[in-house]
Amino acid sequence: MLILFSKKLAVKFVLVVFLAGLLFSATAAARAPVSSICIEAATGLVISEENADERRPPASMVKMMLLLLASEGIEAGKWTLETPIVISEKAAAVGGAGVLLKKGEEFPLGKIIQAVAVCSANDAAMAVAEGLWGSEEAYLRAANKRARELTMKNTVFHSPHGLPPEDNKSFDMTTARDMARLAQFCVLDETVLGWTSTKTLQLRKKDPVRRNTNRLLRTMEECDGLKTGFINDAGFCLTATAVRDGVRLISVVMGTSSNSRRFIVSQKLLEDSFGKITKKCVLAKGAAVGDPVPVANSVTPTVSLTAADDLWVVVKQDDADKLQLEPRFPALIQAPVQAGAAVGEVDVQLAGKFLGSVALTAPVSLKEADLAWKLRNSLAMPVR
């Protein structure tokens, strides 16, 4: 009888687990669809996007702003990699992923910032924010100001680390498009890119070696950054970047269902996007642009302006034949002008969007005419 009762309990237990699994699946399905975008880093050209303007929590991807501002402060001379960061009680108490910082410990900025980039350490993020700006509040003012400067229109930062807020309301909020915009400035910064491409870190001699939370650094050869993120309300997120054949792409994936899924989706997004683009030389160095331009006060009556350098752009393969050149130069050039001097510019555009430009130069020196030439030509001019 006891055995029979136990079997009934076992069946009930299995049923409860099964129903709980269904409930979890339904909850996951109810979450907002995955947001994603892939852009070309130099111009911001959008190669692929899906729900890219859906506002949602970015979790630890907010740390990209902390990394960028820390690096920009170094460049501006506000602090150095040796600036000491003393761990406060508040920083030591931050939960979630961390490096077990203790109140009173001290690390140089160059070391503790790597814990942010490599380990996604929440305690280290708070320590850097307090150590460089004096308080979390002062850091957040700087972070939100920089976000506005970068035209991240749908972003607001409430923390330096991305953890859920105590009130369960004031989450950090952003979009995949805004994260890609932030990532553009991160990849242009060699210091930030160096931090995010570091594959391992041992903060203290007694600590174990920690691997970068960005698994793509190990599974995709061309990947060299940037930042993972996860909290329940955000799902699994990843901002990644990779370079192939001299072209750098940035992908953002937000709201995937598992840790492994974000890396699979991100790598496929990058691979597919590399396959959709082409790098095209729109204008070769020395090529003439536009009609010859009249030259005043010179024995050379006209000159054809030429491109100062090759003009390369990255576009979708389907758009390669839709590019337009928009030259800008004066209607009359006044001599003298040295050979190679810039006297205009030519832009390349796609459907009105600027993609790049190159200077237009005089291919030969345009010497000012001598007095005898001026007299001859003035006498030859008809009287009106």
Secondary structure, DSSP 4 states (H G I P E B T S, - for coil): -HHHHHHHHHHHHHHHHHHHHHHHHHHHHHSPPPEEEEEETTT--EEEEESTT--B--GGGGHHHHHHHHHHHHHTTS--TT-EEEPPHHHHT--SS-----TT-EEEHHHHHHHHHHH--HHHHHHHHHHHHSSHHHHHHHHHHHHHHTT-TT-B-S-SS-PPPTTSS---BB-HHHHHHHHHHHHH-HHHHHHHH--EE-SSTTSPPEEPS-THHHH-TTEEEEEEEEETTTEEEEEEEEEETTEEEEEEEEEESSHHHHHHHHHHHHHHHHHHEEEEEEE-TT-B-SS-EEEETBS--EE--EESS-EEEEEEGGGTT--EEEEE--SSEESPB-TT-EEEEEEEEETTEEEEEEEEE-SS-BPBP-HHHHHHHHHHSPP-
